[in-house]
């Protein structure tokens, strides 16, 4: 009995002598346990967020081809209207260019109005919110910006101004650029390709100009006499490449 009492006293003394260290160890253990719980909760929250982003991305991606088709329809109509006006400048045309009519004092109708597919913009916005690649985000931003710029420039064509033929070629190039950016997304939207789809600042400028040129030529396939327009287009694209001009929107310095 006395031995048991002595052992208890010894244990009590030992606990007293080491209480500070023991308290510290207990506190450290509690902190580690709490940290483990927090890390687990963070990991679960991150996984939940990733799953939500993936679901949102898939939802937007499934609807993407419909939006891209609407953009294709828009630029095709704009291109057809611009090309029809450019054909008036060709030899043998029985139609006088609007520019010439306006200079002669006639009231000139603008080119046929083409409605911008505004419903596609929210879908592109939802889509870009689910992207993590900076280059892919830049691509979508370039597409939307170029689309809105094309619409503004086309809607404000003024045939009372001079050199409208050159301006019309510019609008045709604008439409082709939007078309190239738009087409680059189709295979991704249809789940035919995975990975990055960006071409902006990814494809070399000269190669991008070649692709845009090809898209512009594609607008002319259904025309009867596209030769003169094709020649002028080639000159323009050769000039862009010779001057090392970027096909993409550039930052404007103050």
C-alpha positions as CSV (number, residue, x, y, z in Angstrom):
1,X,0.0,0.0,0.0
2,X,2.8,2.4,0.9
3,X,4.5,1.5,-2.4
4,X,1.3,2.5,-4.3
5,X,1.1,5.8,-2.5
6,X,4.8,6.5,-3.2
7,X,4.2,5.7,-6.9
8,X,1.2,8.1,-7.1
9,X,3.2,10.8,-5.3
10,X,6.0,10.2,-7.8
11,X,3.6,10.4,-10.8
12,X,2.1,13.6,-9.3
13,X,5.4,15.2,-8.9
14,X,6.4,14.2,-12.5
15,X,3.2,15.7,-13.9
16,X,3.8,18.9,-11.8
17,X,7.4,19.1,-13.1
18,X,6.5,18.6,-16.7
19,X,3.1,20.3,-16.8
20,X,4.2,23.1,-19.0
21,X,5.7,20.8,-21.6
22,X,2.6,18.5,-21.5
23,X,0.3,21.4,-21.9
24,X,2.3,22.6,-24.9
25,X,2.2,19.1,-26.4
26,X,-1.6,18.9,-25.9
27,X,-2.1,22.3,-27.4
28,X,0.1,21.4,-30.4
29,X,-1.9,18.2,-30.9
30,X,-5.1,20.0,-30.7
31,X,-3.9,22.6,-33.2
32,X,-2.7,19.9,-35.6
33,X,-6.1,18.1,-35.4
34,X,-7.9,21.4,-35.9
35,X,-5.6,22.2,-38.9
36,X,-6.3,18.8,-40.4
37,X,-10.1,19.4,-40.1
38,X,-9.7,22.9,-41.7
39,X,-7.6,21.5,-44.6
40,X,-10.1,18.8,-45.1
41,X,-13.0,21.3,-45.2
42,X,-11.0,23.5,-47.6
43,X,-10.3,20.6,-49.9
44,X,-14.0,19.6,-49.9
45,X,-15.0,23.2,-50.7
46,X,-12.4,23.4,-53.5
47,X,-13.6,20.1,-54.9
48,X,-17.2,21.4,-54.7
49,X,-16.2,24.6,-56.5
50,X,-14.4,22.7,-59.2
51,X,-17.4,20.5,-59.7
52,X,-19.7,23.5,-60.0
53,X,-17.3,25.2,-62.4
54,X,-17.1,22.0,-64.5
55,X,-20.9,21.7,-64.6
56,X,-21.3,25.4,-65.6
57,X,-18.6,24.9,-68.2
58,X,-20.2,21.9,-69.7
59,X,-23.6,23.6,-69.8
60,X,-22.1,26.6,-71.6
61,X,-20.1,24.4,-73.9
62,X,-23.1,22.3,-75.0
63,X,-24.9,25.5,-76.0
64,X,-21.8,27.0,-77.6
65,X,-22.3,25.7,-81.1
66,X,-25.8,27.3,-81.3
67,X,-24.2,30.7,-80.4
68,X,-21.4,30.2,-82.9
69,X,-23.9,29.4,-85.6
70,X,-25.7,32.6,-84.9
71,X,-22.5,34.6,-85.2
72,X,-21.7,32.7,-88.5
73,X,-25.1,33.6,-89.8
74,X,-24.5,37.3,-88.9
75,X,-21.1,37.7,-90.5
76,X,-22.2,35.8,-93.6
77,X,-25.1,38.2,-94.1
78,X,-22.8,41.2,-93.5
79,X,-20.2,39.8,-96.0
80,X,-22.9,39.2,-98.6
81,X,-24.2,42.7,-98.4
82,X,-20.7,44.2,-98.5
83,X,-19.7,42.1,-101.5
84,X,-22.8,43.0,-103.4
85,X,-21.9,46.6,-103.0
86,X,-18.3,46.0,-104.0
87,X,-19.5,44.2,-107.2
88,X,-21.0,47.6,-108.2
89,X,-17.5,48.9,-108.7
90,X,-16.5,46.1,-111.0
91,X,-16.3,46.4,-114.8
92,X,-19.4,45.4,-116.5
93,X,-21.7,46.0,-113.6
94,X,-25.0,47.6,-114.5
95,X,-25.4,49.0,-111.0
96,X,-23.9,52.3,-109.9
97,X,-22.1,52.3,-106.6
98,X,-23.9,54.1,-103.8
99,X,-20.9,56.3,-103.3
100,X,-21.2,57.7,-106.9
101,X,-25.0,58.2,-106.5
102,X,-24.5,60.1,-103.3
103,X,-21.8,62.3,-104.9
104,X,-24.3,63.1,-107.6
105,X,-26.8,64.4,-105.0
106,X,-29.1,61.3,-104.9
107,X,-30.6,60.0,-101.7
108,X,-28.8,56.8,-101.0
109,X,-30.2,53.9,-98.9
110,X,-27.7,52.3,-96.5
111,X,-26.8,48.7,-96.8
112,X,-29.5,46.3,-95.5
113,X,-29.6,46.2,-91.8
114,X,-28.4,43.0,-90.1
115,X,-29.3,42.4,-86.5
116,X,-26.5,41.7,-84.1
117,X,-27.2,38.3,-82.4
118,X,-27.3,39.9,-78.9
119,X,-28.6,36.7,-77.2
120,X,-25.2,35.1,-77.8
121,X,-23.3,37.6,-75.7
122,X,-24.6,36.3,-72.3
123,X,-23.8,32.8,-73.3
124,X,-20.2,33.8,-74.2
125,X,-20.0,35.6,-70.9
126,X,-21.1,32.5,-69.0
127,X,-18.6,30.4,-71.0
128,X,-15.7,32.7,-70.3
129,X,-16.4,32.6,-66.6
130,X,-15.6,28.9,-66.5
131,X,-12.2,29.2,-68.3
132,X,-8.9,29.2,-66.6
133,X,-6.5,29.6,-69.5
134,X,-5.6,33.2,-70.1
135,X,-5.1,32.6,-73.8
136,X,-8.6,31.1,-74.1
137,X,-10.1,34.0,-72.2
138,X,-8.3,36.4,-74.5
139,X,-9.7,34.6,-77.5
140,X,-13.3,34.9,-76.4
141,X,-12.7,38.6,-75.5
142,X,-11.2,39.2,-79.0
143,X,-14.2,37.5,-80.6
144,X,-16.8,39.6,-78.8
145,X,-14.9,42.8,-79.2
146,X,-14.3,42.2,-82.9
147,X,-18.0,41.3,-83.4
148,X,-19.2,44.5,-81.7
149,X,-16.7,46.6,-83.7
150,X,-17.8,45.0,-87.0
151,X,-21.5,45.7,-86.1
152,X,-20.7,49.3,-85.3
153,X,-18.7,49.9,-88.4
154,X,-21.2,48.2,-90.7
155,X,-24.2,50.0,-89.2
156,X,-22.6,53.4,-89.6
157,X,-21.4,53.1,-93.2
158,X,-21.9,56.5,-94.8
159,X,-21.9,56.6,-98.6
160,X,-21.6,60.4,-98.6
161,X,-18.0,59.8,-97.7
162,X,-15.2,59.3,-100.2
163,X,-13.1,56.2,-100.8
164,X,-16.0,53.9,-99.8
165,X,-14.7,51.1,-101.9
166,X,-11.6,50.8,-99.6
167,X,-13.8,51.1,-96.5
168,X,-16.0,48.2,-97.8
169,X,-13.0,46.0,-98.2
170,X,-12.1,46.8,-94.6
171,X,-15.5,45.6,-93.5
172,X,-15.1,42.4,-95.4
173,X,-11.8,41.8,-93.6
174,X,-13.5,42.6,-90.3
175,X,-16.1,40.0,-91.0
176,X,-13.5,37.4,-92.0
177,X,-11.6,38.0,-88.8
178,X,-14.7,37.4,-86.7
179,X,-15.3,34.3,-88.8
180,X,-11.8,32.9,-88.1
181,X,-12.1,33.5,-84.4
182,X,-15.6,32.0,-84.4
183,X,-14.7,28.9,-86.4
184,X,-11.7,28.2,-84.1
185,X,-14.3,27.4,-81.4
186,X,-16.5,25.1,-83.2
187,X,-14.6,21.8,-82.7
188,X,-14.2,22.6,-79.0
189,X,-17.9,23.4,-78.6
190,X,-18.8,20.1,-80.4
191,X,-16.5,18.1,-78.1
192,X,-14.4,17.1,-81.2
193,X,-11.3,18.6,-79.6
194,X,-10.1,19.2,-76.1
195,X,-7.5,21.5,-74.7
196,X,-6.9,25.2,-75.5
197,X,-8.6,26.5,-78.6
198,X,-7.0,30.0,-78.6
199,X,-5.4,31.5,-81.7
200,X,-5.0,35.1,-80.5
201,X,-1.3,35.7,-79.8
202,X,-0.8,31.9,-80.1
203,X,-0.8,31.5,-83.9
204,X,1.9,33.6,-85.7
205,X,0.4,36.8,-87.2
206,X,1.3,35.9,-90.7
207,X,-0.4,32.5,-90.3
208,X,-3.4,34.2,-88.8
209,X,-3.6,36.6,-91.7
210,X,-3.6,33.6,-94.1
211,X,-6.5,32.0,-92.2
212,X,-8.4,35.3,-92.2
213,X,-7.7,35.6,-95.9
214,X,-9.0,32.1,-96.6
215,X,-12.2,33.0,-94.6
216,X,-12.7,36.1,-96.7
217,X,-12.2,34.1,-99.9
218,X,-14.9,31.7,-98.6
219,X,-17.4,34.5,-98.6
220,X,-17.0,34.8,-102.4
221,X,-17.6,31.2,-103.4
222,X,-21.2,31.8,-104.4
223,X,-20.5,34.9,-106.4
224,X,-20.6,34.9,-110.2
225,X,-17.6,37.2,-110.9
226,X,-15.4,37.4,-107.8
227,X,-12.1,37.8,-109.6
228,X,-11.6,41.6,-109.1
229,X,-12.5,41.3,-105.5
230,X,-10.2,38.4,-105.0
231,X,-7.3,40.3,-106.5
232,X,-7.8,43.3,-104.2
233,X,-8.2,41.1,-101.2
234,X,-4.9,39.4,-101.9
235,X,-3.2,42.8,-102.2
236,X,-4.6,43.8,-98.8
237,X,-3.5,40.7,-97.0
238,X,0.0,40.8,-98.6
239,X,0.2,44.4,-97.2
240,X,-0.8,43.4,-93.7
241,X,1.8,40.6,-93.7
242,X,4.5,42.8,-95.2
243,X,3.9,45.5,-92.5
244,X,3.9,42.9,-89.8
245,X,0.5,44.2,-88.7
246,X,-1.2,42.3,-85.9
247,X,-4.7,41.0,-86.8
248,X,-5.8,41.5,-83.2
249,X,-7.0,44.5,-81.3
250,X,-4.0,46.5,-80.0
251,X,-3.8,48.5,-76.8
252,X,-4.2,52.2,-77.4
253,X,-1.6,54.2,-75.4
254,X,-2.6,57.6,-74.0
